[in-house]
């Protein structure tokens, strides 16, 4: 039922986007795609006046005009203050101020002349007014020459930017300490340093009618499935909205399972995690203005693998993965199991433990379900307060608040000590998961299972887990089954699931994702791997 609602809502959303796009095309003025864009005037004064009018006299819009001995403006340099590198701007001004600028209008190829004379980056020619305006708003510097019916732009973007730092959301003990920043150019360069291969491809586009946010789709040609790349591009092209300020905007537009609590895209700010995903056949989506990069398609088990697993011994990596899967089950089921056993199935508990719990709950006024709800909601409030508080006092508030409230609640007889232990251990287990979006899904499902356990006991928990498993098996991420390689089962891909085998045993890429180039170690012929994968796809007896 949930899968049917997901598909229905996704189809309605696509229809709505198509209808909105048609309305926008009907009401908005035609652009250069349908009619010729209005060209740049050969008059410098007209072009500067047009740009001033479009910018509404904004104070950060700078137009520097250079005049000759007769007082006539011959060259204008236009840029947005704060979006350009001031040092490179100074070099540009020095080249313009020199006497050679008088020769600009007499050159047969002013763009080539500028490339040879100015000590700045590449020079591009702009023939349309709107194209020129968009280039200036993107941080480029425009050079307008009187008498030339075009403009020239050079990319000398700069301004205040955050430097490359260690990721704050995904820290590791061993591994690279660099993370993505808010600048898409820096992020692409960080990935290029990881994958020095000509097959690494980037497809750029712009989304957001007002924000004009740069988007880049990255993949490795020959490894990524071309159909997946086309599907990612198709879904991005269906987005028609005013603004894209963060990857979460795009994630909600293109993800599978709109009503699903489980994430079908992975977001990370670690370049090594993105590089590892691309080398396995995945597709990355870079968004300008955010350090988080999206990765698709993903499976359920990828959210339990940390990049650090591949930097240390396979024994320790396998042990830590088992700990993560166990923590997932604890964070999801421990409160509901405690409520069910203490309320309905007391005979399942040892006698000594049952007597201890009964003694603790003798003076507790609330039933186990309501008691657990109060404690869980209290912890969620403390966690949210710790995140929103200033960094200097946030951790102190969280720790002190949890200790003081928990101890006071036990002493006042409002909750039992065992319930405090259960809620605390559940919260700690939730923090073990490497990716926060999967941990958030568990937090939501935990409350549903608590209600079922408090209402019907273990039978209610079972009735809640069965639809969850059915939903996980039926869910897909860009055409890839979400529960791969367990359902459908691919024995060849189980080497890097719960237990990570040594690197010399991981000769091939995961099935389904890297079928275009299955081998990553040239130890076995391709035909052997292909035969083994064909055998895996055969239905089990």
N, C-alpha and C positions, 0 to 999 in steps of 0.2 A: 504493500500500500504506500509506504514512504517513498519507494523508488518510483512508483507511478506519479506521485505528487511532484517529485523532483523533475521528472521529464516534462510534465505538464507545465510547471512553472517556468522551466527553461525555454520551452517553445513559446509561451506567452511573452517572455522577456525578449526573445528574438523578434517576434512580430511587432512588439511595441517599439523596439529600437529601429526597425525598418520603417514603421509608420512615422516616428518622430523625425527620422532622417529625410523622408519624403516631404514632410511639412516644412522642415528647415530649408530644403532645396527650393521649395515653392515660394517661401516667403523671403528668404535671404537674397541679396543681390548676387548675380551670377559672377563666378570667379573665372580665373584663366582657364579652368578645365573646360568651360563651355563657350566662353567668349574671350577674345584677346584682352589680356590685362592692360590697363592704361599705362603707356610707356613713360619712362622718366623724361622730363622736359630737358631740352638742350640749354634752357636758361637756368643758371645757378640760382637766381633769386626765386624763381617759381618753385623749384624743387625744395629749397629750404623753407619757403613759406608753406608749402603743402605739408611737409613733415612737422613743422611747428603747429599747424592747424590740427593734424591728427593726434599729436601729443597733448594738445590742449594747453600749451604753455607751461608744461611741467618743469619744475625747478631743476630736476636732475637731467633734463635733456640739454645737451651742450652742442652748440653749433659754432665752431671757430672759423671765421672767414679771413682769408688772406688777400690783401689788396695790392695792386701794383702802384707805381708812382703816380698814376692818374687818379687814384682813389677808387678804382673799379675792382669789385670782387672777382678774382679769377679762380680761386680754389677754396673749398670749404671742407673742414673735417668735422664729422658729426658722430657722437657717441653718447652713451648713457653713463653718467657719472656713477662710479662704484662697480661697474661691470667690466672695466678694462684695467689692464696692467699699466700703472702710471709710469713705470720705467720704460716699457716699450712705447708708450704714448709719447714720452719725451723724445725718443729716437725718431719716431715718426714725424713729430713737429720739426725736428732739426732738418730732416730731409725735405719737408715741405717749405720751410722758411728760406732755404737756400735759393739762390738766383735761378736754379735750374727749373723751378716750378713754372716759370714763365713759358717754358718750352712745351708744357703739357698739352695745351690745346693745338699745338702744331704737329704733334706726333701722329703718325698713321696708325700706330697700335699703342695707345696710352697704357693699357694693362701690362703689356710686355715691358714698356719703359719703366713703369712703376716697380715691377718685379726686380728689375736690375738696379734701380736707384735706391729704393727704400730698404733699410735694414730691419725688416719685419717679416712676418710669415707670408703665406701664399696670398695672392691677390686674385679675387674673383670679380667677374663682371655681372652687374645687375641691370636688367633692362626694364623691369616692371616696378611701379611705385610701391605696391603692396609687398612684393618680394623684398625690396630694399628696406621697407619699414620693419618687416619681420626679422631680417638679418640684424638690424640695429637693436631691436628688442631682445635678441638672443645674445647680445654682448659684443657683436662685431663693430668695427669702426668703419664708417663710410667716408669715401673721398669723392667729392663732387667737383667736376671741372666745368667751368663755364664754356659753353659752345660744344660740348660733347653730350650726345643724347643717350647717355647711360651713366651709371655710377659704379664705383669700385669699392669693394669691401675687403678687409683684412682681419683675420681672426687673432686679435690680441686680447682675448678675454682674461680677466684677472679679478682683482678685488679680494675681499676677505673670504677665505675658505678654511675648512677644518682640515688639519693635516692627518695623515694616515696614522691611526692609533690601534691599540689592541681592542678587539671586539668586547663590548661590555656585556652582551647577552649570551655569548658562547665562549667562555674561557676554557683553556686547556692547560694542562701541566707541561706537556711536550708537544711541540709543533710550532708553526708560524704564529707570530704575535701581531700580525698586521690584519686590518679589517677594512672593509669598504667605507667610503665617505659619501657625502651627499652629491658629489660631482660625478656625473656619468663618465666623463672623459678619464678621470683618475681611476674609476672602477674598471673601465675597459683596459686601461694600461696595466693595472694590477693583474688582471686575468691573462693578458698577453705575456707577462713575465712568467706566469706559471705554465702556459701552453705555448711554446715557441714553434708553432706549426702553421704552415700556410693554409691548411684545411680548416682552421678556425674561422668561422664566418660570422659577420654581424650584419643584420638587416635593420635599418633605422626607419622610424616613423615618428610622427608628432600627434599627440592626443590632447584633447582639451581645447575647447573653442577659445577660452580666455587665458588659460595657463600656458598653452602651447608647450606641453611637457614632452621632452625628448624620451623616446622609448627605443631600446635596442634588443633585438632577439638574437641570441648567440647559440651556436651549435657547431659541431665538428662534422664537416661533410665527409661522408663515407662511413660514419659511425651512427649518427642519429638517423632515425627513420624519417624519410622525406614526407610521408603522410602525416606524421606527428608535427613536423615543422609547418606544413601547410595548414593543419588544423589550428595550431597556435596563432599563426598569422591571420587566419580567417576570423577567429574569435576576437582578436585585437581590432581588426578592421570593422567589426560590428559595434564598437563602442562609440557612442556619440553623446558627449556630455560636456558641460561647461569647464570642468576642472579635473585634473589628476594631480593630487598633492602627495600621494604616497602609494606604495604598492598595494595596500589594502583596497583601494578603489578598483584597481584592475583585477585583483584576486576575486572580488565578489562578482565582477562582470563575466569572467571567463571560466570560473571553476565548475566542475561537475558536482552534482548533488547539492543543489541550492539549499535544501532543507536539512542536509546532513550535518550532524555535529562534528564529524571528522573532517580534517583538512585534506583537500585533494591537491594542494600546491604546497610546496615547502619553501619557506623564506629563511634566508641566512645572510649574515654580514661577513662571512669568512670566504675569502677568495679560494682557499684550498678545497672547501666543500663544493663550491661551484665547479672548480676544475675537475674534481673527482667525479661529479655528476655528469659533466659533459663527456668525459672519457668513457662513461658507461652508456652513452647514447641518449642522455637527457637534453632538454632544451632550457636555456636560461633566459630570463626577461629582466633587463636592466631598466630602471626608472630613474630619471634625473630628479634629484631632490631628496633621495632617501638612501641610506646605506644598506637597505635590505634588498636582496635580489631574489626573484622568484625562480623556482626550479620545477619543471614538469616534464613528463608525467612521473608521479611518485606512487609508491606503494605503502601499505600500512607499516611494514617492517623497516622502511628507511628512516622513520622517525625515532627509532631506537638505536640507530648507529651514529656514533660520534666520529668526526674526522680523526680524533686522537686514537681511535681503535686501530688505525693503520700505521701509526707511528711507533707502536710498542709491540712487545711480544704477543703472539697469538694466544698464549695461555691466559695472560692478564686481560687481553681484549675480550676473549670469550667469557671469562668470569664476570667482567663488568657488564657485558650484554645480558647475561643471565640475571644479574642484579637489577638491571633496568626492567626486564620483563617481569620479574617478581615484584618490583616496586609499582609497576603499572597495575598489576592485579590487586596489590594491597591498597593503592590509592582509589581504585574503583570499587572494591568489594568489602573492605574491612569494616567500615561503619554499618553497612547494611547487614553483614553477617553477624556482627555483635548485637544489633537490634533484634534480628530474627531469632538467634539462639537464646538470648536472655528473655525474650517475650513468649516464644512459642515452643522452641525445641530445647528446653533446659536439660533434657535427658542426655543430650549429646555432650554436655560439659562434664569434666571430672567432678566428683563430689566435693573435693576440697575447694576447687575453684568456684563451684556453684555456691557453696556456703559463704565464701569470701565476698562474692559479688552480691549475694542476697543481703549480707550484713551492711555493705556499703549503700545499697539502695533502700534500706529500711526507712531512713529519714529523708529520702529524696522525694519532693512533692510531685515532680514531673514524670510522665511516662518516658520510656527509653527513646521512643521516636522523637518526641518533642524536645527532650534533653539533647539529643544528638543534633537536631536542627538548630537549636539555640547556640550550641558550641560551634558548629560549622559556620553559621552566619557570623558569629562573633569573630572567628578567625579570619573570615573573608574581609570583614571590615578592618581588622588590624592590618592585614596584608595590603589592602588598598591604601590605607592611611600611610603605611610605611613607604609605599611607592610615591605618593603625592607630596609627602613632607620633604623639606629641604634635605639634601644628601647628607649634610653634617649630622643631623639629628634623626633622620628617618630610621636607620637600623636600631638606634637606642630606643626610640618610641615603640618599635615593633617588639623588641625583646622584652622591655620593661612592661609594656602593656599586656603581652601574653602571660608573663610570669605573675604579675600582680593580679590580673583578672582571674586567671586559672586558680591560683592559690586562694584568693578571696572567695570564689564561687564554691570551692570544695569546703572551706571552713564554714561558710554560711549554710551549707547543706542544700544548695540549689542544684548541684550536679555531683555525680560520684567521681571518685578519683580514677576509676577505671575508664570512664568516658573521656576524661581529660587525656589519659594516655592514648586511647584509641584515636582521638581527633589529632593529637600532636604527631603520632607516628604516621597517620594518613597524610598530613600536610608535608612532613619531611619526605615521604615517599614520592609525593607529587613533584618535588623539586629535583628529583633524580633524573627525570626525562630531559634529554638534550634540547628539545624544541618546545617552546612555550605554547604554541598553538595546539599541539596534541595534549599537553598538560591541562590547558583550558577546557578541552572537550571532556576530559575525565571529570573535572570539577562539576560540570553541568550534569553529566550522566549519574554521578554519585548521588545527587539529591533524588533523582527518579528511583534508583534502586533502594534508597533508604525508605522511601514511601512504600514501595512494594514489599520490602522486608518487614516493615513495621505493621503492614496491613494483613499480609498472608504468610509471613514467615519465609522459610527457604523455598517453598513453592512459588511465592511471589517473585523472589530473586531469579529463579529459574525462568519464569515467564517473562522477565525483563531481559535476561541474557540471550534467550533464543532470538527475539527480533533484532537485537544488536548484531548477533553473528550473521543472521540472514542479510541484514543491511550491509555489513562489511563484505560479504561474499558477492553481493549484487552490485556494489558500487564500482565505478570506473573513474579513471583519471586520464582524460584525453585518449580514450579507447583501450587503455591498459587495465586489466582487472586489478582492483585495489588490493586483493589478498594474494596476489602473485608473490612468491612461487609456491604457495601452499594450496590455493584453489584459484585456477587450475594448478596442478602440481608439476613442477619442473625439478627433477632430482638434481640436475646439473647445477642449479642455482642455489641449492641448499648448503653449499660449502661456505657461504658468506651470509648466513641468516642469523640464527641464535649463536651458533659456534662458528668462529672465524678460523678457517684453516690457514696454514702458512702461505706466504705469498707464492712460493714455488708450486703450490697446488692450485692456485687461482689462475689457471691458464686461459680461461675464457671469460667474456663479459656476461653479465646477467642475461638470461633468456628474455625474449620479447623486446627488451630495450635496445640491445646491441646486436640485433640479428644482421645488420648490414655488414658488420665486420666483427665476427664472433671472437676471433682470437686476439688476445693481448700479450701472449707469450708464444713465441715461435718454437714450442716444444713438441707440438703435435700437429699433424696435417689438418687442413681445414675440413677435408672430407670426413675425418674421424669425428670431429666435433659436430659436424652437420648430421652424421648418422646418429650420434648419441642424442642430439636434440630432437630429431625426427622420432626416435624411439620414445623420448619423454612425452611427445605430443600424442602418442597412441593412447586411446582410452584404457584405463586400468580394468582388469578382468573383475 
